[in-house]
Amino acid sequence: MSTSYTYAACLENAYKVNWRIEDVLGGKAFDLEKRWLPMSLSGASRIGCLSDEEKRKLTQVEMAAYAHLFGYVEEFIAPKISSLAQDHEVEGRDAFDALTNFAAEEVKHMTLFRQIRKRVDATLGFDTRLLGGQAETARFVLGKSTGAVLLLTAVIEWFTQRHFQEAFREDDALDGFTKDIFRAHWQEEAQHARMDHLETLRAFEGMAEAERERSIDELIELVGAVDGLLQKQAGYDVENLRRVLDRGLSPAEVREVHDGILAAKRWTFIESGTTHPNFVELFLEVTTPEQQARVGEALASVLGAVGQPA
C-alpha cells in the first residue's frame, strides 16, 4: 500500500536493482521474425486490413515510437525531480538521496532509449520518423504548477509498471531483447512511481484551493497536449509502416491503420495510467469530487470509446 512507501526503502531497492546500459543492451539485437511490442500496446490488435506478417512489422516500427516517447517525457521528469530534491537537501537526507538518484536514473533511461532508437533504425534499415521538439515540450511542461506536473508524472510512472506486468512479462511470443529492455526499465521505475506518490502528497498538503484548481486545470491542459503529440506520432507511424511494407495502402487502409495506431497510443500513454489503481488512489486523495469529475470529463473527450483491446 502507498502508506508504506518511504524514501529510504525506495533508495535501498533502487540500489538492489540498479543496472548499467551495457548490461541491458550488450551485444543483443532485435529479431525481425518476432513482434517487438505486445499486441495490447500496438495498433495491430485493432487493425483488420493488415496480414499477420504486416502486423508484426507494424509492432516493429511502433517500437521506435514507444522507446522515443519514454525518453521524450523523461526530458521534463529528470529536471523536475532534481528541483524537488533541493527541498530536502539539509533536513531530509533520505528524501534528498533518493530523489537525486531518481533523477540520475531518468538521465540513464534517456540515454538507453536513444540507443534503442538507433538499434531499431539500424535493424529496419532506415531512420524512423519520430516527434521532435523535446526541449520545447519539456519547457512547456515545466512551466506548469508542481501539482499538475507530478500528477502527469504519476500517470507515466504507473503505466510503465502496468505495461511490463500485464503486457511484456506474459507475452511468450515477444522478442526476447524487447522483454529484457523493459524488464530493466520496469525495475527502476517501480521506485520512481512510489517517490512520485510521496512528492505529490507533499505538494498538495496545505495547498491553497486556488492553487489546487490551477493544478487540475493544468493537468487537463497537459493531457490534451499529450494527446496532440500522440496524434502526430500516429501519423509518423503510418509513414514508417509504409516504408517496410511490400505493398501500398489504399486511402481507406491508411485511415484504418492510423485510427488503430492512435487508439492504441491513447490506451498506452494515457488510459493505462489514469486507470491504474495506484494512480486512482493518489488522485482521489488529493482532489475533490468536483475536480475528479472535471478530469473525468476531459479524459472522456480525449479517449472517447477507446479502451484496452481484448
N, C-alpha and C positions, 0 to 999 in steps of 0.2 A: 504493500500500500504506500501511497505517496507520503503519508505521515511519518514513515520510517526513513525517508531519504535524508542523508546528511552529506555535507561536502567532503568530510573526511572519508566516508565509505566510498564515495564516488572516486576520489583520488586513489584510494587503495585498489579499487577494482580496475581503474584505468592503468595503473602500473602492471597489474596482472595480465591484462590482455594486450598491452602495447605491442605494436608490430612496426617493422620497417617496410618501406615501399618495396625494396628489393626482395623481401621475404614473400610479399604478395605477388609480385609480377615475375621475378626470377627470369627464367628462360621460357615461360609459358606463352601459349598463343591461343587465339580463338579458333574454334573448329567450325569451318564453313558448312559442315554437314549437320550441324545442330542448331537449335534455337538459342539465341543469346538473351532473350527476355522471357519470363514466364508468360503464358497466354493471358493471365488475368491482368497483366500490366501492359499488354500490347493491343494495338488496334486489330491485330489478326483475328482475335476472338469475336470481332464484331463485323467482319467483312466477308461477304459471300462470293464476291466476284474473283477472288484470287484462289489459285490452286494451293495445295498443301506446301509445295516447294516455294511458291511465291510468298506465302505467309511466313515461311521460315526466313526468307530474305528480308521481309519487312521487319521481323524482330531484330535482324542484324543492323539495319540502318537506324532503327529506333534505339538501339544500344548507344549509338553515338550521342543522340539527343538526351537519353536518360542520364548518362555519365556527365554530359555537359551541364545539364540543369542542376545537378547536385553541386558541381563546382561553382556554378553561377550564383546560387543562393548563399554559398559559404563565403562569397566575397563581402557580404554585409554581416554575416554572423560572427566571423572572427573579430573584426574591429569592435562590434558591439559588446561582445563578451570581454574583450580586453579592457574596454572602458568601464564596464561594470566591476571588473576585478579591482579597480583602483579604490572603490568604495570600502574595500575590506583590507587595504594594504597594511594597516597598523594594528587594528583591533581584531581582525578576523583572519588569522593566518590560514586556517583550514580552507576557508572560502577563497581567499586570495590565491593560494597554491593550486586549488582545484580548478578555479576559473581560468587562471593563467595557462594551466595545462590543457584545458578545454580549447582555448583559442589556438594554442600551438598545434593541437591535433587537427583543428579545422584547416589550418595552413597546410599541414601534411596531406589532408584529404584533397585540397585543391590541386596540389602537385600530382597526387595519384591520378585524379580524373583527367588532368591534362595529358598524362602519359597514356591513359587508357584510350582517349580520343585519338591519339596518334596511332595506336595499335589497331584500332578499328579501321581508320582510314588506310593504313598500310595493308591490312588484310583484304579490305574491299577493293583496293586499287584506285581510289580517288579521294579527294578531300570533301567530306560530307559538309553540307551547308548547315550551319548552326547559328543560333542567336548571337548577336554582337551586343556591344553597349554595356558590358558588365560593370564598368566603373560608374557610368551614369546611373544605372539601376541601383547600385549599392548606395550612391549618394542620395538618391530619391528615397530609398527605404530608411536610411539612417537619419534623414530629415524628419521622420515621423516620431511620435511620442514613444517612450520606452515601453509603455504598456502594450501598444499596438505591435511594436517590433518583436517583443517577447512572445506574444500570443501567436504571431505568424511563425516564429521560430519553433514554438511548441508543436504547431501543426506539422512542420517539416521533420522535426526530430521523431515524433511519434509515428509518422507514416514510414520513416526509414525502418523503424522496428517492425511495423506491420508487413512491409514488403518482404523482408527476409523471412520472418517467421511463418507467414501464410502463403508466400509465393515461391521464393527462391529455394528455401530449405527442402520442401517436399516435392520438388519437380525433378524427378529422376531422368527425364529426357533432356534436361537443360545442359548446355555447355559447361563442363566442369570448371574451366577458368573463370567463367562468369560467377559461378557459385562461390569460388574462393575469394573473389574480389569483394562481393557484397556480404560475405560472412565476416570478413575483416572489418568492413565499414560498419556493419551492424554492431559488432562487439564494442567499438569505441563510442558509437553514437548512443548506445544504451545509457552510458554515464551522462552524456550531454543532455538527454531528454530529462533526466532526473534533476540535473542542476538548473536547467531552464525552468523547470517547475518551481524550484525553490526561489529563483530570482524573480519569477513572475509574481509569486505570492508576496515577496518583499516589495516589489514595485507598487503593487496595488494596496498594500497595507497603509492605511491612513491617507490614501489618495483622495483629494477633494472631488466632489461629484462632477464638477465641470471638467476636471482632468480625466475622470473615468469616461465621461461622454466623448471626450476628444479621442481617447484610446479606441473606443468602439467605432466611432466614425472613421478613424484612420485605418483600423483593421479591415473594415468593409472596403475602403479605398484600395488597400493593398491586395486584398483578394481579387478585386476587379483587375488590378494591374497584372497579377499573376496570370489570370485568365487571358489577358491580352497577349502575354508572352507565349502562352501555350497555343493560342490560335496561330500566331506567327510561326512557331516551330512546327506545328502540324502541317502547314503549307510547305515548309522546307523538307519535312519528312517525305511528303509526296514527291517532291523533286528528287530527293535522294533515292527513293524506291524506283523511280522511272529509269534511273541510271543503271540499276542492277537487274532489271527485268529483261527478258529476251523478246518482249513484245511491247507494243504500245498500249495505252489505256484510252478508252473512249471517254468523252466528257462525263457520261453517267458514271463510269467506273471511277474516274477521278473524284467525283463528288462523294461516292460511297466510301472510297478509301480515305479521303480527307476527314469525312464525318466520323468514321470509325476510329481513326487515329486521335482525333480531338476528344471524342468521348472517353477513350482510354486514358488520355493525358489528364483530363479533368478528374476522373476517378483517382488516378495515380498520384497526382500532385496537389489535389485539393480535398476531395471527398474522403479518401482513405485516411487522411489525417484528422479532418474535422469530426469524423465519426469514431475515431479511436477512443475506447473507453477512458483511457488515462487523460486524453485531451479534454474530453467531455467533463470529466471530474474537475479538472482545473478550471475550465471555462465557467462552469456553474458556480464555483466557489468565489470567483472574482467579479461576477456580473449579476445584474438584476434580471428578473423575468422579462421586463420590457426590453432591455438590451439584448437578451438572448433571442427574443422574438425578432428584433430588427436584423440581427446577424443571420438568423434562420431564413428570413425572407430574402436577404441579399444572396445567400448561398443558393436558395431555390431558383432565383432568377438567373444565376450563372450556370447551375448544373442542370436545371430542368428535370427531365426524367432519367438523367444519366445515373446509373448505378453500377455496382460490381457485376461483371458478367458471370453467368453460371459456369 
